[in-house]
Amino acid sequence: MAGHSRSKNGVASLAYVPAIRVFAVGKERHGCPHSRKNFTEEFLDLGLKDRVAIVTGASRGIGRACAAELLAEGAHVVVASQDPKRNAEACRALSRKGGGRVLGIPFDIESDDSVRLMVERTLAEFGRLDILVNNAALVSPGDLFTLSDEAWGKSFDKKLNGFARCMRHVIPPMRARKWGRIVNITGNAGREPQPRAVATGMNNAAILNLTKAMAGELARDGILLNAVSPAGTLTERVEERMRKEAAASGKSEADVLRDRGAKLPLGRLGKSEEVAAVVAFLCSKRASYVVGCAWQVDGGAMAAI
């Protein structure tokens, strides 16, 4: 997040500030709300304190990083994931970080009843629901000829249909409060089709369509719907793939990591926390005029406009 910081010549300049601080210097100019006569330090409040968020697929990877980021901003987070053991471990780790309250709810995104019960328990525990980060997914490698009908159907039921189920159940309580944020996590394959991951790409493309289709309607009720498309992110799943690639190729894991990063304009893979920072912004009051957009968080991987 960028904020004003003091340069050597005393002129306010833009710089990255890890704690999301805004430094204001000098006289008020051009109506800048952060300018002060004397040097002051302000914190850029995302307005997430005591908001209640559900993050699906939050037991690891990008989902877990999103949960941690929202907690750090003072939100209460429901860790919603399928595996009870992994869910409990994630909740213990997240609770140690401080911030908002953590509640773990194992659920099955392929079951409408399970999704409904997860949302109902959230409302029973917190009395409100403000944010949904739709992150749960199933990566289905394979082309049109090698992917079985069963695997094809499961891929769509877990991601596209799962995202839609979650949205259907969280929207009514958000509409009742006239405030809500929904962020759908997709991926670059939705815009750059890959023949060896055709089901994954079609899922992501469909979710982008769903996001755009519903965003305008939901905005009228104060619910802002957007998508985030990560790529080249060093998650646990990617690390597992790199270990297999290293074993198969005879390269070291460090060499595989370096080679993958070298293909990106930034020369490295991204961190889950870098994706989570964008998600937290889109969930915040600061993103109050952002509707129906798909944010690329990919280190410049996508060349398309």
GUGU-403362 format. One record per atom (N, C-alpha, C): x, y, z; residue in three letters. Coordinates in steps of 0.001 Angstrom, whole numbers, plus 500000, padded with zeros to 6 digits. Layout:
<recs>
XYZALA ...
</recs>
This chain:
<recs>
500856498814500000MET 500000500000500000MET 500888501231500000MET 500573502197499168ALA 501401503391499085ALA 500858504473499991ALA 501749505258500574GLY 501353506385501400GLY 502339507498501223GLY 502086508676501803HIS 503015509794501721HIS 504154509573502702HIS 505380509823502279SER 506520509752503175SER 507447510923502902SER 508270511265503845ARG 509112512440503737ARG 510417512103503048ARG 510723512802501953SER 511970512580501244SER 513057513471501834SER 514254513378501287LYS 515389514114501843LYS 515199515622501744LYS 514533516082500677ASN 514358517526500516ASN 513087518056501168ASN 512424517196501931GLY 511258517635502688GLY 509964517613501914GLY 510006517147500680VAL 508807517095499859VAL 508118515748500052VAL 506792515783500184ALA 506057514529500349ALA 506177513699499087ALA 506460512420499233SER 506581511526498090SER 505879510229498413SER 505722509407497381LEU 505064508121497567LEU 506087507055497875LEU 505768506224498849ALA 506665505127499210ALA 505847503997499775ALA 506383502809499705TYR 505690501659500282TYR 505842501689501795TYR 504721501569502490VAL 504728501613503950VAL 504109500322504462VAL 504900499390505013PRO 504390498066505384PRO 503194498087506313PRO 503154499018507266ALA 502060499039508239ALA 500865499833507740ALA 500840500121506447ILE 499777500903505832ILE 499634502247506541ILE 500771502895506759ARG 500757504212507386ARG 500715505296506314ARG 500168506443506678VAL 500207507604505807VAL 500956508699506539VAL 502038509170505961PHE 502806510260506546PHE 502462511538505791PHE 502082512573506503ALA 501719513831505866ALA 502681514922506301ALA 503112515746505350VAL 504123516761505619VAL 503673518084505042VAL 504041519161505716GLY 503917520494505144GLY 502511521046505174GLY 502306522103504384LYS 501043522812504368LYS 500006522049503546LYS 498735522379503826GLU 497677521757503053GLU 497732522290501629GLU 497735521356500656ARG 497790521773499264ARG 496783520987498453ARG 496075521678497564HIS 495143521046496640HIS 494094520214497366HIS 493756520585498585GLY 492699519884499295GLY 493043518479499710GLY 494322518134499785CYS 494709516773500170CYS 494286516493501603CYS 493473515496501857PRO 492950515248503209PRO 494025514793504176PRO 495183514360503684HIS 496226513858504572HIS 497284514909504895HIS 497138516143504346SER 498120517182504619SER 497840517834505964SER 498879518215506698ARG 498764518885507992ARG 499844519951508083ARG 499609520965508904LYS 500595522018509059LYS 501851521488509713LYS 501686520580510641ASN 502830519965511299ASN 502924518513510875ASN 504148517972511000PHE 504349516570510615PHE 503493515673511505PHE 502712514811510881THR 501870513885511639THR 501988512506511036THR 501591511531511799GLU 501545510147511310GLU 500136509633511529GLU 499544509126510451GLU 498202508583510532GLU 498216507144510031GLU 497271506374510493PHE 497111505012509997PHE 495949504989509020PHE 496178504362507870LEU 495124504213506884LEU 494204503088507328LEU 493040503441507836ASP 492102502478508389ASP 491297501836507266ASP 491383500520507143LEU 490601499823506124LEU 489145499620506543LEU 488839499954507793GLY 487453499839508247GLY 486970498414508389GLY 487869497500508704LEU 487515496086508818LEU 487352495606510260LEU 487618496457511218LYS 487500496050512614LYS 486077495610512925LYS 485968494402513494ASP 484704493781513893ASP 483803493378512723ASP 484289493513511499ARG 483567492916510378ARG 483684491391510483ARG 482722490686509944VAL 482734489224509994VAL 482915488675508576VAL 483944487851508420ALA 484292487329507101ALA 484295485808507082ALA 483802485246506016ILE 483967483817505728ILE 485020483700504637ILE 486031482898504878VAL 487050482622503861VAL 487022481121503586VAL 486632480736502390THR 486602479315502057THR 487987478880501588THR 488276477605501784GLY 489609477110501443GLY 490680477803502248GLY 490373478111503504ALA 491247478956504323ALA 492255478177505151ALA 492345476877504961SER 493258476101505799SER 494705476180505330SER 494917476625504085ARG 496290476765503607ARG 496333477713502413ARG 497538478017501973GLY 497740478796500761GLY 497167480192500802GLY 496621480616499673ILE 496089481974499543ILE 494928482200500502ILE 494076481200500686GLY 492950481347501602GLY 493396481629503015GLY 494393480893503473ARG 494913481113504828ARG 495555482481504961ARG 496267482911503936ALA 496873484245503958ALA 495799485330504000ALA 494702485127503272CYS 493587486088503309CYS 492987486153504708CYS 492805484990505330ALA 492272484953506692ALA 493187485718507643ALA 494495485509507527ALA 495463486179508404ALA 495434487692508196ALA 495328488122506948GLU 495318489559506638GLU 494071490231507206GLU 492931489588507056LEU 491684490149507582LEU 491709490189509106LEU 492247489153509729LEU 492377489134511191LEU 493260490264511670LEU 494362490498510969ALA 495287491564511353ALA 494622492932511282ALA 493605493060510424GLU 492885494329510303GLU 491721494413511293GLU 491579493409512164GLY 490565493456513206GLY 489267492766512880GLY 489199492091511726ALA 487975491368511377ALA 487925490030512108ALA 486733489510512278HIS 486536488157512790HIS 486397487237511572HIS 487065486095511606VAL 487155485256510410VAL 486675483842510676VAL 485801483364509788VAL 485394481968509778VAL 486293481229508791VAL 487063480270509309VAL 487916479435508476VAL 487061478270507996VAL 486669478322506730ALA 485769477313506169ALA 486555476446505184ALA 486721475187505521SER 487451474271504644SER 486949472853504874SER 487357471945504009GLN 486759470609504019GLN 487358469675505061GLN 488670469642505173ASP 489349468685506042ASP 489332469163507497ASP 488645468470508408PRO 488542468931509806PRO 489897469078510501PRO 490803468142510266LYS 492115468190510918LYS 492910469396510458LYS 492953469617509144ARG 493682470763508615ARG 493015472068509029ARG 491680472053509102ASN 490939473236509536ASN 491317473615510962ASN 491356472626511856ALA 491693472879513256ALA 493118473410513400ALA 494051472844512620GLU 495445473294512685GLU 495569474746512230GLU 494846475093511153ALA 494882476462510648ALA 494314477436511670ALA 493216477033512329CYS 492599477904513339CYS 493544478160514511CYS 494254477123514941ARG 495209477299516042ARG 496313478277515643ARG 496837478116514448ALA 497910478987513982ALA 497433480422513812ALA 496260480603513247LEU 495728481944513035LEU 495379482631514354LEU 494887481868515318SER 494527482446516615SER 495740483011517345SER 496891482406517126ARG 498117482882517782ARG 498582484221517235ARG 498098484598516060LYS 498524485858515450LYS 497822487065516058LYS 496752486833516798GLY 496030487953517390GLY 495081488586516390GLY 494510489726516770GLY 493543490404515910GLY 492138489977516255GLY 491329489706515243GLY 489943489325515476GLY 489803487887515948GLY 488566487472516113ARG 488261486125516578ARG 488282485138515401ARG 488710483916515659VAL 488774482873514641VAL 487773481767514976VAL 486981481364513994LEU 486047480256514155LEU 486239479284513000LEU 486517478045513300GLY 486675477035512268GLY 485389476275512022GLY 484996476165510768ILE 483806475399510397ILE 484155474509509208ILE 484421473237509446PRO 484603472321508314PRO 483278472193507545PRO 483362472186506217PHE 482131472072505428PHE 482457471480504065PHE 481414471086503361ASP 481552470501502033ASP 480954471459501014ASP 481797472081500218ILE 481321473091499268ILE 480474472484498153ILE 480526471168498001GLU 479712470501496985GLU 478295470203497481GLU 478021470502498748SER 476698470253499325SER 476028471574499687SER 474861471829499094ASP 474151473063499402ASP 473737473115500867ASP 473342471979501425ASP 472967471941502841ASP 474159472284503728ASP 475334471785503376SER 476526472061504166SER 476884473539504115SER 476776474133502947VAL 477048475574502811VAL 476044476376503630VAL 474783476010503528ARG 473743476718504284ARG 474001476646505788ARG 474329475466506284LEU 474586475308507713LEU 475808476089508157LEU 476831476159507304MET 478033476928507625MET 477692478415507779MET 476874478939506868VAL 476480480346506944VAL 475575480580508151VAL 474662479667508396GLU 473769479822509554GLU 474543479814510864GLU 475553478956510975ARG 476353478936512203ARG 477142480231512361ARG 477635480762511248THR 478345482043511297THR 477438483135511849THR 476220483196511353LEU 475270484213511815LEU 474888483990513274LEU 474773482727513688ALA 474436482431515080ALA 475566482849516017ALA 476809482679515580GLU 477963483002516426GLU 478237484498516489GLU 478081485202515379PHE 478499486600515311PHE 477344487582515140PHE 476187487085514723GLY 475043487974514554GLY 475070488799513283GLY 476056488570512433ARG 476171489342511197ARG 477133488629510247ARG 477113489053508985LEU 478049488533508001LEU 478308489644506992LEU 479569490020506848ASP 479919491165506008ASP 480728490807504764ASP 481527489761504850ILE 482514489488503799ILE 482531488006503450ILE 482628487720502161LEU 482896486368501686LEU 484095486411500755LEU 485111485603501069VAL 486221485385500143VAL 486056483963499616VAL 485619483854498373ASN 485386482577497709ASN 486723482072497169ASN 487341481148497877ASN 488681480721497500ASN 488807479212497290ASN 487897478428497860ALA 488001476967497744ALA 488010476552496277ALA 488870475601495948ALA 488978475203494542ALA 489536473799494421ALA 489356473236493253LEU 489941471946492912LEU 490651472107491577LEU 491973471963491591VAL 492738472052490348VAL 492635470710489630VAL 492192470744488370SER 491966469516487614SER 492829469504486358SER 494094469076486473PRO 494939469011485280PRO 494442467939484325PRO 494601468220483049GLY 494146467265482044GLY 493515467985480872GLY 493607467381479683ASP 493017468010478514ASP 491636467421478236ASP 491057467806477121LEU 489697467408476781LEU 489559465892476668LEU 490642465215476297PHE 490565463782476031PHE 490982462916477220PHE 491764463478478131THR 492253462670479253THR 491439462858480523THR 490694463956480619LEU 489906464215481829LEU 488610463416481765LEU 488374462564482760SER 487168461737482769SER 485925462581483017SER 484763462022482678ASP 483499462722482935ASP 483339463030484419ASP 483741462074485262GLU 483622462265486702GLU 484500463414487182GLU 485752463433486732ALA 486671464502487136ALA 486217465842486578ALA 485712465840485357TRP 485207467062484735TRP 484052467638485559TRP 483091466785485885GLY 481937467243486659GLY 482318467712488050GLY 483235467000488694LYS 483657467365490050LYS 484361468716490050LYS 485140468981489010SER 485843470255488918SER 484864471423488924SER 483803471314488138PHE 482820472395488072PHE 481954472450489326PHE 481647471301489902ASP 480798471300491093ASP 481521471910492286ASP 482833471720492337LYS 483585472213493491LYS 483923473693493377LYS 484199474155492157LYS 484586475559492034LYS 483426476446491585LYS 483027476385490315LEU 481962477271489830LEU 480680477109490640LEU 480182475887490745ASN 478935475669491485ASN 479111475956492970ASN 480286475624493504GLY 480566475900494910GLY 480576477387495206GLY 481204478170494339PHE 481214479624494509PHE 479796480169494470PHE 479004479670493511ALA 477620480132493386ALA 476801479772494623ALA 477018478569495165ARG 476294478170496390ARG 476605479146497526ARG 477879479415497720CYS 478272480311498815CYS 477663481697498623CYS 477690482195497398MET 477128483519497139MET 475635483546497438MET 474916482518497011ARG 473462482485497241ARG 473112482568498720ARG 473938481949499564HIS 473604481907500996HIS 474115483115501777HIS 475157483791501299VAL 475661484952502053VAL 474989486252501630VAL 474451486299500426ILE 473880487556499944ILE 472671488024500756ILE 471707487157501130PRO 470553487659501890PRO 470915488406503188PRO 471798487879504070PRO 472139488667505264PRO 472912489947504944PRO 473670489951503856MET 474345491185503453MET 473332492208502959MET 472359491762502194ARG 471317492674501707ARG 470538493281502866ARG 470314492492503893ALA 469559492990505045ALA 470286494141505727ALA 471625494133505688ARG 472421495193506323ARG 472837496275505335ARG 472536496063504045LYS 472908497019502996LYS 474412497248502935LYS 475169496201503216TRP 476648496287503135TRP 477216494890502975TRP 478160494775502075GLY 478811493484501909GLY 479963493563500933GLY 480874492618501062ARG 481994492496500127ARG 482143491015499761ARG 482225490731498476ILE 482480489373498004ILE 483655489431497036ILE 484648488595497294VAL 485803488505496400VAL 485928487060495924VAL 485846486870494619ASN 485994485553494018ASN 487428485374493534ASN 488110484352494037ILE 489480484077493625ILE 489448483177492398ILE 489988483658491290THR 489983482893490047THR 491424482545489670THR 491812482811488450GLY 493168482516488007GLY 493338482932486565GLY 494584483093486131ASN 494856483594484791ASN 494364482676483674ASN 494180481382483977ALA 493706480462482941ALA 492308480828482451ALA 491593481657483225GLY 490280482119482783GLY 490361483053481603GLY 491512483710481421ARG 491708484639480301ARG 492761484156479317ARG 493618483274479778GLU 494634482679478917GLU 494453481159478929GLU 493560480638478103PRO 493247479201478119PRO 494487478335477898PRO 494522477234478633GLN 495630476290478542GLN 495064474907478238GLN 495476474288477157PRO 494877473009476750PRO 495051471896477774PRO 496113471951478590ARG 496337470887479578ARG 495680471189480920ARG 494939472297480967ALA 494168472631482171ALA 492842473242481738ALA 492197472565480793VAL 491010473149480165VAL 489859473324481150VAL 489633472363482044ALA 488528472490483005ALA 488793473629483995ALA 490035473765484428THR 490393474851485343THR 490156476200484681THR 490601476334483418GLY 490406477596482707GLY 488945477921482480GLY 488146476914482133MET 486716477153481916MET 486020477535483212MET 486413476907484318ASN 485884477295485627ASN 486159478758485917ASN 487421479155485724ASN 487806480530486034ASN 487101481537485127ASN 486976481187483853ALA 486277482073482924ALA 484811482231483330ALA 484202481128483735ALA 482799481176484160ALA 482633482015485424ALA 483589481934486330ILE 483502482722487563ILE 483673484206487266ILE 484546484538486323LEU 484667485940485915LEU 483350486434485332LEU 482693485585484543ASN 481392485942483975ASN 480356486128485077ASN 480340485197486037LEU 479412485290487166LEU 479648486575487958LEU 480910486903488175THR 481261488108488936THR 480736489354488238THR 480993489452486940LYS 480551490632486195LYS 479035490678486086LYS 478418489519485895ALA 476963489472485718ALA 476221489947486958ALA 476722489593488135MET 476017489895489377MET 476445491205490029MET 477593491750489631ALA 478162492896490348ALA 477247494116490345ALA 476683494445489191GLY 475833495625489101GLY 474575495508489939GLY 473958494338489892GLU 472738494120490663GLU 473004494201492168GLU 474087493570492621LEU 474391493552494050LEU 474822494924494560LEU 475460495710493698ALA 475932497037494117ALA 474783497921494579ALA 473612497719494021ARG 472448498522494418ARG 472053498272495871ARG 472483497144496411ASP 472212496825497813ASP 473443497024498694ASP 474452497711498165GLY 475640497988498964GLY 476609496821499047GLY 476430495812498187ILE 477316494644498178ILE 478248494772496978ILE 479536494878497231LEU 480507495060496161LEU 481187493729495853LEU 481049493305494610LEU 481546492013494146LEU 482670492219493154LEU 483814491602493428ASN 484980491685492546ASN 485690490342492504ASN 486659490232491621ALA 487447489005491496ALA 488932489343491585ALA 489709488377492034VAL 491167488494492053VAL 491732487273491336VAL 492628487523490388SER 493228486431489602SER 494720486333489901SER 495104485447490815PRO 496528485269491101PRO 497173484338490073PRO 498466484459489949ALA 499250483514489150ALA 500690483587489628ALA 501406482482489474GLY 502809482467489877GLY 503000482674491362GLY 502064482150492161THR 502125482320493610THR 502687481057494258THR 503621481238495168LEU 504286480101495809LEU 503444479592496975LEU 502449478794496663THR 501598478170497676THR 502105476764497977THR 501502476122498976GLU 501878474747499297GLU 501653473818498102GLU 500568474055497360ARG 500275473211496204ARG 501364473352495133ARG 501818474581494909VAL 502880474819493928VAL 504190474204494401VAL 504464474303495704GLU 505680473685496242GLU 505668472172496031GLU 504496471549496208GLU 504377470107495982GLU 504678469764494526GLU 504159470570493607ARG 504420470330492186ARG 505907470486491865ARG 506544471483492476MET 507961471710492196MET 508820470572492723MET 508421470005493861ARG 509169468854494390ARG 509078467670493427ARG 507884467453492872LYS 507713466369491907LYS 508508466648490628LYS 508491467908490197GLU 509243468282489002GLU 510739468104489218GLU 511209468471490401ALA 512632468322490711ALA 513026466850490721ALA 512186466016491301ALA 512478464581491362ALA 512497463959489978ALA 511573464412489125ALA 511486463840487781ALA 512604464317486863ALA 513049465557487056SER 514043466145486157SER 515481465982486634SER 515639465660487917GLY 516977465568488478GLY 517537466903488921GLY 516752467966488769LYS 517187469288489231LYS 516937469422490728LYS 517593470384491333SER 517311470686492733SER 516030471506492809SER 515397471501493977GLU 514184472296494146GLU 514484473779493983GLU 515664474203494428ALA 516062475609494285ALA 516173475999492815ALA 516692475080491978ASP 516815475364490552ASP 515443475450489896ASP 514534474566490289VAL 513177474596489737VAL 512491475905490124VAL 512661476317491364LEU 512070477577491835LEU 512637478757491059LEU 513952478761490862ARG 514594479863490138ARG 514111479915488690ARG 514010478735488061ASP 513572478688486666ASP 512142479183486515ASP 511287478805487446ARG 509887479266487376ARG 509814480778487554ARG 510534481295488523GLY 510518482732488767GLY 511079483523487616GLY 512082482973486923ALA 512734483676485823ALA 511784483935484655ALA 510698483165484565LYS 509742483341483474LYS 508830484550483685LYS 508813485092484896LEU 507940486220485218LEU 508698487544485122LEU 508021488636484755PRO 508694489935484645PRO 509407490374485921PRO 508855490014487083LEU 509502490386488347LEU 510662489464488691LEU 510789488361487988GLY 511901487449488209GLY 511769486577489436GLY 510569486458489960ARG 510336485629491149ARG 508877485225491210ARG 508589484209492013LEU 507204483856492305LEU 506659484777493396LEU 505360484925493419GLY 504734485778494418GLY 504467485045495718GLY 504111485795496734LYS 503759485241498028LYS 502236485307498202LYS 501711484351498943SER 500273484364499222SER 499862485662499904SER 500750486193500732GLU 500450487442501449GLU 500272488620500496GLU 500933488569499348GLU 500789489657498377GLU 499410489626497727GLU 498877488442497521VAL 497505488310497023VAL 496526488749498108VAL 496785488323499336ALA 495894488630500457ALA 495774490135500698ALA 496847490873500464ALA 496808492323500676ALA 495810492983499736ALA 495746492504498490VAL 494788493051497524VAL 493368492643497909VAL 493199491401498344VAL 491882490923498767VAL 491361491759499938VAL 492225492014500923ALA 491812492807502092ALA 491381494211501673ALA 492109494800500738PHE 491719496128500249PHE 490329496079499622PHE 490070495080498789LEU 488769494977498129LEU 487643494713499123LEU 487978494150500280CYS 486983493913501331CYS 486744495154502179CYS 487514496172501988SER 487523497311502907SER 486622498458502459SER 486477499424503340LYS 485716500623503008LYS 486465501489502006LYS 487780501282501885ARG 488576502058500943ARG 488262501694499498ARG 487713500509499272ALA 487364500070497913ALA 485892500325497633ALA 485387501442498090SER 483947501721498060SER 483406502049496674SER 484284502196495665TYR 483818502509494309TYR 484367501507493300TYR 484681500313493797VAL 485235499251492941VAL 484177498163492800VAL 483677497978491590VAL 482567497048491353VAL 482813496242490082VAL 482727494924490195GLY 482760494070489019GLY 484095493994488307GLY 485185494210489030CYS 486512494203488415CYS 487249492896488703CYS 488171492546487826ALA 489038491389488036ALA 490471491900488167ALA 491023491766489352TRP 492357492282489654TRP 493399491198489407TRP 494378491502488555GLN 495482490584488298GLN 496555490766489381GLN 496885489698490083VAL 497983489719491048VAL 498916488595490634VAL 499723488879489625ASP 500449487800488951ASP 501891488152488594ASP 502408489237489150GLY 503785489617488851GLY 504006489985487394GLY 502934490362486710GLY 503044490739485308GLY 502999489579484348GLY 502556488405484827ALA 502561487206483986ALA 501654487332482773ALA 500493487968482939MET 499559488053481827MET 499914489227480917MET 500064488938479641ALA 500422489972478673ALA 499193490637478061ALA 498026490055478240ALA 496815490596477634ALA 496386491878478309ALA 495673492715477574ILE 495142493976478111ILE 493843493671478860ILE 
</recs>
